């Protein structure tokens, strides 16, 4: 934040406050200014002299506090300070500042309804309990420093690097809540302030099967004693290069067998963007076989309980029990490596098949197509490769 805009009293307008996006401080009057963070957050802050000392008072986020209300509060604070009072102390008495742990638990209660996955709700608190509360959980949320946070995250990286990646965002969420509650005026968990060294991905993360071994794995899955739902779901997952949750949650109304397309709605996609999947011949055959296990719930691959999807653990457990020490998600890597090493399909085609966002913002603005027909050829080629037991089968396209 490097912009300071000093203006005469009451120079801000409601429209300016609504549209302000450039990081900086925008002054109004009576010490009141609008602070715009690097992340786009807009907060009211008042700079005021209280009993001979210059202080700053957080008045809340601009999304909740109007310009008129902020000005009114600033005037009242200034009157109190001139009369020898302490508006900060008065505010603390009216609303006690919580410790970081107390604030985190309060924030968790309010944020929980916004998380669809129960695992995310549980993980939010469990990771803070394990890696943060013991370090600065008892410190007032207004007194926690960037150094406190940085050390906690660096320490978490030693034992749980993947958890450490998410820890920053969870800590930041607590401070965003605290700012909204008027308990502090800044967010010390912003990436720029933490200046964390780049974190390399774990070497053993998302273990993938070599693409030349996928055929044998599929054959082993088919010959196993697992339920038909599990076997068919795994095979479709491999052939479509989709994520586990996308396959396990597949519903019959998403498929158009005549058009040979599977349309996954945005709410079921990681990037919250509708994704069309071209169906190869074998994928269509899998759907035909799945009709025999239709339980009326609408799920293509129903779990053992009526109306419930298969669990991710069910798929993962089967693969490992069959002797493949890989992650189910790793089959996407198998497909991607095959496309890169064994075909002439352009990179953007393979990335689109994985529902990845590629290119910069300008490129994406002009490239509106999902290259569906080109992906259809690629997925048919992938299916053909998987069906072939020979490791030296090279598919040349284009």
C-alpha positions as CSV (number, residue, x, y, z in Angstrom):
1,X,0.0,0.0,0.0
2,X,1.8,3.1,-1.1
3,X,-0.8,5.7,-2.2
4,X,-1.8,8.5,0.2
5,X,-4.5,10.8,-1.1
6,X,-5.0,13.8,1.2
7,X,-8.2,15.7,0.4
8,X,-10.1,18.6,2.0
9,X,-12.8,17.9,4.6
10,X,-15.7,15.8,3.3
11,X,-14.2,15.3,-0.2
12,X,-15.1,11.6,-0.6
13,X,-18.3,10.6,-2.2
14,X,-20.4,7.5,-1.8
15,X,-19.7,6.6,-5.4
16,X,-16.0,7.0,-5.0
17,X,-16.0,4.8,-1.9
18,X,-18.0,2.1,-3.8
19,X,-15.6,2.0,-6.8
20,X,-12.2,2.6,-5.0
21,X,-9.9,-0.2,-6.0
22,X,-6.4,1.2,-6.1
23,X,-4.5,0.3,-2.8
24,X,-3.9,3.4,-0.7
25,X,-5.4,5.8,1.9
26,X,-8.1,8.3,0.8
27,X,-8.7,11.0,3.4
28,X,-12.1,12.7,4.0
29,X,-12.2,14.8,7.1
30,X,-11.9,14.8,10.9
31,X,-9.0,12.3,10.5
32,X,-11.2,9.9,8.6
33,X,-9.8,7.9,5.7
34,X,-10.7,5.0,3.5
35,X,-8.0,2.4,3.4
36,X,-7.9,0.1,0.3
37,X,-5.8,-3.1,0.8
38,X,-3.8,-4.9,-1.9
39,X,-6.5,-7.5,-2.0
40,X,-9.2,-4.9,-2.7
41,X,-10.6,-4.8,0.9
42,X,-12.0,-1.3,1.8
43,X,-12.0,-0.2,5.5
44,X,-12.7,2.9,7.4
45,X,-10.0,4.2,9.7
46,X,-9.8,7.4,11.8
47,X,-6.5,9.0,12.8
48,X,-7.0,10.9,16.0
49,X,-5.1,12.4,18.9
50,X,-6.1,10.9,22.2
51,X,-4.6,12.4,25.4
52,X,-1.6,13.6,23.5
53,X,-1.0,10.4,21.5
54,X,-1.8,9.9,17.8
55,X,-3.9,6.7,17.5
56,X,-5.9,5.0,14.8
57,X,-9.4,3.6,15.2
58,X,-10.9,1.0,12.9
59,X,-14.5,1.9,12.1
60,X,-15.3,-1.2,10.1
61,X,-15.5,-2.3,6.4
62,X,-16.9,0.1,3.8
63,X,-19.1,-2.7,2.6
64,X,-21.1,-2.5,5.8
65,X,-20.4,1.1,7.0
66,X,-21.7,3.9,4.8
67,X,-19.7,7.1,4.2
68,X,-22.3,9.0,6.2
69,X,-22.1,6.6,9.2
70,X,-18.3,6.7,9.1
71,X,-18.4,10.5,9.2
72,X,-20.8,10.5,12.1
73,X,-18.7,8.1,14.1
74,X,-15.5,10.1,13.3
75,X,-17.2,13.3,14.6
76,X,-18.3,11.6,17.8
77,X,-14.9,10.2,18.4
78,X,-13.3,13.5,17.9
79,X,-15.7,15.2,20.4
80,X,-14.9,12.5,22.9
81,X,-11.2,12.9,22.5
82,X,-11.3,16.8,22.8
83,X,-13.3,16.4,26.0
84,X,-10.5,14.2,27.5
85,X,-12.1,10.9,26.8
86,X,-10.7,7.8,25.1
87,X,-13.0,6.6,22.3
88,X,-10.8,3.5,21.8
89,X,-11.2,2.4,25.4
90,X,-14.9,3.1,25.2
91,X,-15.1,0.9,22.2
92,X,-13.2,-1.9,23.9
93,X,-15.5,-1.7,26.9
94,X,-18.6,-1.9,24.6
95,X,-17.1,-4.8,22.7
96,X,-14.3,-6.6,24.4
97,X,-11.4,-7.6,22.1
98,X,-11.2,-11.3,21.8
99,X,-8.1,-13.5,21.8
100,X,-7.1,-15.0,18.5
101,X,-8.5,-18.4,19.4
102,X,-11.8,-16.9,20.6
103,X,-12.1,-14.8,17.4
104,X,-11.3,-17.9,15.3
105,X,-14.0,-20.0,16.9
106,X,-16.5,-17.2,16.5
107,X,-15.5,-16.7,12.8
108,X,-15.8,-20.5,12.3
109,X,-19.4,-20.5,13.5
110,X,-20.3,-17.6,11.1
111,X,-18.4,-19.0,8.1
112,X,-19.4,-22.6,8.4
113,X,-22.7,-22.3,6.5
114,X,-20.8,-21.1,3.5
115,X,-18.7,-24.3,3.2
116,X,-20.5,-27.1,1.4
117,X,-18.0,-29.8,2.4
118,X,-18.2,-30.9,6.0
119,X,-14.5,-31.8,5.8
120,X,-13.6,-28.1,5.1
121,X,-15.6,-27.0,8.2
122,X,-13.8,-29.5,10.4
123,X,-10.3,-28.8,8.9
124,X,-10.6,-25.0,9.4
125,X,-10.5,-25.4,13.2
126,X,-8.4,-28.6,13.5
127,X,-5.5,-27.0,11.6
128,X,-5.6,-23.9,13.7
129,X,-5.8,-26.0,16.9
130,X,-2.8,-28.0,15.8
131,X,-0.5,-25.3,14.4
132,X,-1.7,-21.9,15.6
133,X,-3.5,-21.8,18.9
134,X,-0.6,-23.1,20.9
135,X,1.6,-20.3,19.5
136,X,-0.6,-17.2,19.7
137,X,-4.1,-18.4,20.3
138,X,-4.1,-16.6,23.7
139,X,-2.9,-13.3,22.2
140,X,-5.5,-10.6,21.6
141,X,-6.5,-10.7,18.0
142,X,-5.6,-7.0,17.9
143,X,-2.0,-7.7,19.0
144,X,-1.1,-10.6,16.8
145,X,1.8,-9.7,14.5
146,X,2.9,-10.8,11.1
147,X,6.0,-12.3,12.7
148,X,3.7,-14.5,14.9
149,X,1.9,-15.8,11.8
150,X,5.0,-16.2,9.7
151,X,6.7,-18.4,12.3
152,X,3.6,-20.6,12.7
153,X,3.3,-21.2,9.0
154,X,7.1,-21.9,8.6
155,X,6.9,-24.4,11.5
156,X,3.8,-26.1,9.9
157,X,5.7,-26.6,6.7
158,X,8.2,-28.8,8.4
159,X,5.6,-31.5,9.2
160,X,2.6,-30.8,7.1
161,X,3.5,-28.8,4.0
162,X,0.1,-29.2,2.3
163,X,-1.7,-28.0,5.4
164,X,0.6,-25.0,5.7
165,X,-0.5,-23.9,2.2
166,X,-4.1,-23.6,3.5
167,X,-3.2,-22.3,6.9
168,X,-2.4,-18.8,5.6
169,X,-5.9,-18.5,4.1
170,X,-7.6,-19.7,7.3
171,X,-5.7,-17.3,9.5
172,X,-6.4,-14.5,7.1
173,X,-10.2,-15.4,7.3
174,X,-10.1,-14.9,11.0
175,X,-8.5,-11.4,10.7
176,X,-11.1,-10.4,8.0
177,X,-13.8,-11.3,10.5
178,X,-12.0,-9.3,13.3
179,X,-11.7,-6.3,11.0
180,X,-15.4,-6.5,10.2
181,X,-16.1,-6.7,14.0
182,X,-14.0,-3.6,14.6
183,X,-11.3,-5.5,16.6
184,X,-8.4,-4.4,14.4
185,X,-7.8,-2.2,11.4
186,X,-5.4,-4.4,9.3
187,X,-4.9,-8.0,8.2
188,X,-1.3,-9.1,9.1
189,X,-1.8,-12.4,7.2
190,X,-1.6,-10.9,3.7
191,X,0.9,-12.7,1.5
192,X,2.9,-9.5,0.8
193,X,3.4,-8.8,4.5
194,X,4.4,-12.4,5.4
195,X,7.1,-12.6,2.7
196,X,7.1,-16.4,2.9
197,X,9.7,-18.2,0.8
198,X,8.3,-20.1,-2.1
199,X,7.0,-23.5,-1.1
200,X,7.8,-26.5,-3.3
201,X,5.2,-29.1,-3.7
202,X,5.7,-32.4,-1.9
203,X,7.6,-34.9,-4.0
204,X,5.2,-37.7,-3.1
205,X,2.0,-35.8,-3.5
206,X,-0.7,-37.2,-5.9
207,X,1.2,-40.3,-6.8
208,X,0.4,-41.2,-10.4
209,X,0.6,-44.4,-12.4
210,X,2.7,-44.4,-15.5
211,X,0.4,-44.1,-18.5
212,X,1.8,-47.3,-20.0
213,X,0.5,-49.2,-16.9
214,X,-3.0,-47.8,-16.9
215,X,-4.3,-50.6,-19.2
216,X,-3.2,-53.3,-16.7
217,X,-4.7,-51.3,-13.8
218,X,-8.1,-51.1,-15.6
219,X,-8.0,-54.8,-16.4
220,X,-7.2,-55.6,-12.7
221,X,-10.1,-53.3,-11.6
222,X,-12.5,-55.1,-13.9
223,X,-11.5,-58.5,-12.6
224,X,-11.7,-57.5,-9.0
225,X,-14.5,-58.4,-6.6
226,X,-15.5,-54.8,-6.0
227,X,-19.0,-53.6,-6.5
228,X,-20.0,-52.7,-10.1
229,X,-20.6,-49.1,-9.0
230,X,-17.0,-48.8,-7.8
231,X,-15.5,-50.5,-10.8
232,X,-17.5,-48.5,-13.4
233,X,-16.9,-45.2,-11.6
234,X,-13.2,-45.8,-11.6
235,X,-13.1,-46.7,-15.3
236,X,-15.1,-43.6,-16.2
237,X,-12.8,-41.5,-14.0
238,X,-9.8,-42.8,-15.9
239,X,-11.3,-42.4,-19.4
240,X,-12.8,-39.0,-18.8
241,X,-9.8,-37.6,-16.8
242,X,-12.3,-36.1,-14.4
243,X,-11.9,-35.5,-10.7
244,X,-13.2,-38.1,-8.2
245,X,-16.0,-35.9,-6.9
246,X,-17.2,-35.1,-10.4
247,X,-17.5,-38.7,-11.2
248,X,-18.9,-39.9,-7.9
249,X,-21.6,-37.2,-8.0
250,X,-22.5,-37.7,-11.6
251,X,-26.3,-37.7,-12.2
252,X,-28.2,-39.2,-15.1
253,X,-29.7,-35.9,-16.2
254,X,-26.2,-34.6,-16.9
255,X,-25.6,-37.1,-19.7
256,X,-26.8,-36.9,-23.3
257,X,-26.0,-40.2,-24.9
258,X,-27.2,-39.2,-28.3
259,X,-24.9,-36.2,-28.4
260,X,-22.2,-38.2,-26.6
261,X,-21.6,-35.4,-24.0
262,X,-21.6,-35.2,-20.3
263,X,-22.3,-31.7,-19.0
264,X,-21.1,-31.1,-15.4
265,X,-22.8,-28.1,-13.9
266,X,-20.7,-25.3,-12.5
267,X,-21.6,-25.9,-8.9
268,X,-20.0,-29.4,-9.1
269,X,-16.8,-28.1,-10.6
270,X,-13.7,-27.0,-8.7
271,X,-13.5,-23.7,-10.7
272,X,-17.3,-23.2,-10.5
273,X,-17.5,-23.2,-14.3
274,X,-19.6,-25.5,-16.4
275,X,-17.6,-28.3,-18.0
276,X,-18.5,-30.4,-21.0
277,X,-16.9,-33.9,-21.3
278,X,-16.9,-35.7,-24.6
279,X,-17.9,-39.3,-24.2
280,X,-15.9,-42.0,-26.0
281,X,-17.4,-45.3,-27.1
282,X,-16.3,-47.1,-24.0
283,X,-17.7,-44.4,-21.7
284,X,-21.1,-44.8,-23.3
285,X,-20.8,-48.5,-22.7
286,X,-20.1,-47.9,-19.1
287,X,-23.2,-45.8,-18.8
288,X,-25.2,-48.6,-20.3
289,X,-23.8,-51.0,-17.8
290,X,-24.5,-48.6,-15.0
291,X,-28.2,-48.7,-15.7
292,X,-28.3,-52.1,-14.1
293,X,-27.4,-50.5,-10.7
294,X,-29.8,-47.6,-11.0
295,X,-31.4,-47.2,-7.5
296,X,-33.8,-44.4,-8.5
297,X,-31.7,-41.7,-6.7
298,X,-30.6,-40.1,-9.9
299,X,-26.9,-41.0,-9.1
300,X,-25.1,-42.9,-11.9
301,X,-22.8,-44.6,-9.3
302,X,-24.8,-44.9,-6.1
303,X,-23.2,-45.8,-2.8
304,X,-24.3,-48.5,-0.5
305,X,-26.8,-46.2,1.2
306,X,-29.8,-45.0,-0.7
307,X,-29.2,-41.6,-2.2
308,X,-25.6,-41.3,-1.1
309,X,-22.6,-41.1,-3.4
310,X,-19.7,-43.5,-3.3
311,X,-17.0,-42.2,-0.9
312,X,-13.6,-41.1,-2.3
313,X,-12.0,-43.6,0.1
314,X,-13.9,-46.4,-1.6
315,X,-12.2,-45.7,-4.9
316,X,-8.8,-45.1,-3.3
317,X,-8.9,-48.2,-1.1
318,X,-9.7,-50.5,-4.1
319,X,-6.8,-49.2,-6.2
320,X,-4.4,-49.6,-3.3
321,X,-5.7,-53.1,-2.4
322,X,-5.1,-54.2,-6.0
323,X,-1.4,-53.4,-5.5
324,X,-1.2,-49.9,-7.1
325,X,0.4,-47.4,-4.7
326,X,-1.1,-44.4,-6.4
327,X,-3.8,-41.8,-5.7
328,X,-7.0,-41.8,-7.7
329,X,-6.4,-38.1,-8.6
330,X,-3.1,-39.3,-10.1
331,X,-4.9,-40.8,-13.1
332,X,-5.4,-37.2,-14.4
333,X,-1.6,-37.0,-14.3
334,X,-1.3,-40.2,-16.2
335,X,-3.6,-38.8,-18.9
336,X,-1.8,-35.5,-19.1
337,X,1.6,-37.1,-19.4
338,X,0.3,-39.5,-22.1
339,X,-1.1,-36.5,-24.1
340,X,2.3,-34.7,-23.7
341,X,4.6,-37.6,-24.6
342,X,2.6,-39.8,-26.9
343,X,0.4,-37.4,-29.0
344,X,0.6,-34.2,-31.0
345,X,-2.4,-32.6,-29.4
346,X,-1.6,-29.0,-28.4
347,X,-1.2,-28.2,-24.7
348,X,-4.3,-26.1,-24.5
349,X,-6.4,-29.1,-25.7
350,X,-5.1,-31.3,-22.9
351,X,-5.5,-28.5,-20.3
352,X,-9.1,-28.0,-21.4
353,X,-9.8,-31.7,-20.9
354,X,-8.7,-31.3,-17.3
355,X,-10.8,-28.2,-16.9
356,X,-7.7,-26.2,-16.1
357,X,-7.6,-22.4,-16.7
358,X,-4.7,-21.7,-19.1
359,X,-3.3,-18.5,-20.5
360,X,-3.4,-15.0,-19.0
361,X,-6.5,-12.9,-18.5
362,X,-6.3,-11.3,-21.9
363,X,-5.8,-14.6,-23.7
364,X,-8.8,-16.1,-21.9
365,X,-10.9,-13.1,-22.7
366,X,-10.6,-13.8,-26.4
367,X,-10.4,-17.6,-26.3
368,X,-14.0,-18.4,-25.5
369,X,-14.2,-21.9,-27.0
370,X,-13.8,-25.0,-25.0
371,X,-12.3,-26.8,-28.0
372,X,-14.9,-29.5,-27.5
373,X,-14.6,-31.3,-30.9
374,X,-10.8,-31.4,-30.7
375,X,-11.1,-32.8,-27.2
376,X,-13.5,-35.5,-28.5
377,X,-10.8,-36.8,-30.8
378,X,-8.2,-36.8,-28.0
379,X,-10.5,-38.6,-25.5
380,X,-11.3,-41.3,-28.1
381,X,-7.5,-41.7,-28.7
382,X,-6.9,-41.9,-24.9
383,X,-9.6,-44.6,-24.6
384,X,-8.0,-46.6,-27.4
385,X,-4.6,-46.3,-25.8
386,X,-6.0,-47.5,-22.4
387,X,-7.6,-50.5,-24.2
388,X,-4.3,-51.6,-25.7
389,X,-2.1,-53.7,-23.4
390,X,1.0,-53.0,-25.5
391,X,3.3,-50.5,-23.9
392,X,4.8,-49.4,-27.2
393,X,1.5,-48.3,-28.6
394,X,2.1,-44.7,-29.8
395,X,-0.9,-42.6,-30.9
396,X,-0.1,-40.0,-33.5
397,X,-2.8,-37.3,-34.1
398,X,-2.6,-34.3,-36.4
